Amino acid sequence: MISSNDFRPGVTIELDGSVWRVVEFLHVKPGKGSAFVRTKLKNVQSGSVVEKTFRAGETVPQANLEKRTMQHTYKEADQFVFMDMETYEESRLNSSQIGERVKYLSEGMEVNVVTWGEQVLEVELPNSVVLEVVDTDPGVKGDTATGGTKPAIVSTGAQVMVPLFISIGERIKIDTRNDSYLGRE
């Protein structure tokens, strides 16, 4: 159990049979009446965001999440196979369990798999990945870093906006949180 006075961004709680992550909180102490905590909660499974108010000091169950480091070993049909780095057991996840970041998942990549009980909640990729450009418009002599951007397809199939001087076969570093180009590798 966790008190509403202990809410901080990132804290996970259980409400109505699902897991919610505190995105924002505000402890309000009005001049008249009792204090309360106004929160913005994000459902970890569905991604929906709600605002909820708790009485100051009210206790709610804290969600016990388990985070395990796993390595993506290969893809079989529509299933992604992961190996637990401690027990060497294999787990299979589909793309809906991994989410939209599946476009950056490559073989051999280590990820954190967050589970609640037996249910997989999310797969956390590294903040940046290095991938090879497999398709883009050709770079022309004289193109500069500040001259604009063009779309490029990387080896995992994701599309990223890159500077004009990037060409096919180059390895680039990409920020997985906002799909942005970070530089050459």
N, C-alpha and C positions, 0 to 999 in steps of 0.2 A: 504494500500500500504506500502511496505517496500523497503528501498533503498538497493542496492547491497553492499553498505559499511557496512550495519548492519547485514550481513549474519554471522551466527554462527552455529556450529554443532547442529542439532536438530530443527532448524527453518524450518517451513513448508510453501511452496509457491504453488501457482496455476500456472501451465503452460499447455497450449494446452488442457484444460478441465480436467486435473487430478491433483492430489496432489503429490508434490515432497518434500522430506526431505533433507536438506543440510547435507551431510556426512562430506565433507571436503571443505575448501575454502582457497584461497591464494590471497592476495591483491598484485598485481604486478604493480610496478611503473618503467617502462623502462626509460632509459636515453633519448630516443627520442620517441615522441608520447605521447598519453594520457594513463592514468592509467586504469587498468581493473582488474576484479575479476574472477579468474579461480575457478570453483566449481565442485564438484562431487556430483550429485544428485541421490537419490534413490526414485523410484516410490513406494508410499506407498501401492497402490493396487496390482501391479504386482510383485514388488520386483526388477525390472530391474534397473541397474545403468548406468547413462550417465555422460559424462563430458560436461559442458557448460560454455561459457565465457560471462560475462556481462560487459558492460562499467561501470566504476566507477561512482557511483551516480545514475545509472539507477534504476527506480522503477518498481517493479513487485507486483501483488496482493498477499497478505499474506492469506494463507488458514486458515479459522476460524474453528478449530476443537473443538468438544465438548467431554469432558471425563466424563462419568457417572459411579458411582460405582454400580455394579449389583451383585446379588448372583445367582449362578447356583443352581436351585431347583431340576430339574429332567430331564431325557432324555426320549423323546417320539419318537419312530421309529428312523429316522435319524436327528431329530431336538433336539437341546439343548434349554431348557427353562430357561430364566433368569428373575429375578425379580429386578426392579429398587428399590434401597434402600431408595429413597426419596418419590417416588410417588406410590410405590407398584404395578406398572403396569408390566405385563408380556411381554417379547419379545422372539421371537424364532429365533435361528440362526442355520445354518447347519455347518458341520465340515469344509467346504471350506472357510467360512467366519471367522472361528476361527483360522485356520492355523494349522501348525504342532504341536503346543503346546497343541492341544486337547488331547494328550495322557496323560497329567497330570491333566486334569479337573476332579474334583470329586464333588459330591453333597455337597452343603453347602458352597462351596468355593466362596469367594468374589473376583471379577475381575474388572478391569477398561475396559469399552467398549468405544472405540474412534470412533466418527462418524463425518462425513462431510456432512452437510445437513441431508438427510435421509439415507445416505449410510454408512454402518458399514465398517470401514477401518481396524481395528485390535482389538483384545482382548488381554489385557495385564494381564498375570497371575502374582502372587507373584513371587519374585526371587527364593524362595525356598518353597518346599512343603514336608509334612511328609506323607508317604504312607507305607502300609504294604506289605511285601514280600510274594507273594503267591506261587512262584515256583522258586527253585534254587537247585543246587547240594548240598548235605549235607556237613556241615562243619565237619572237622576232628580235633580231639584233637591235639594241637601243631601248628595249622595254625596261622600265625601272621598277623598283619596289614601290614607289609612290604613284605609279601610273595607272592603277586600277586593278580590277580582279577579273577572273574568268572561272567558270566551273571546271572541276576536275573530279574524275571517278578514281577512287583508290581501290586497292586489292580486295577489300572486303565488300565492295559494291556501294559504299557510301559516297555521296556527292558533297564536296567541300569547295568553297570559294578560295582560290589561291591567287597570288600575284601573277602578272602576265609572263614573267620570265621562267616560270616552272614548266618543265617539259616531261614527257612520258619517260618512265624509268627512274625518276628521282624519288628519293625517300623523304617524306615530309612528316613533321610533328604536328599533331592535331589535338586540340583541347576537346575532350569528350563531353564536357559539361555544356558548351555552347556552340559546338561544331565549327570552331574557328581555326584558321591556319596559324601555327606558332613559329614555323621556320623550317629550314632544311635540316636534314640530319646527316 
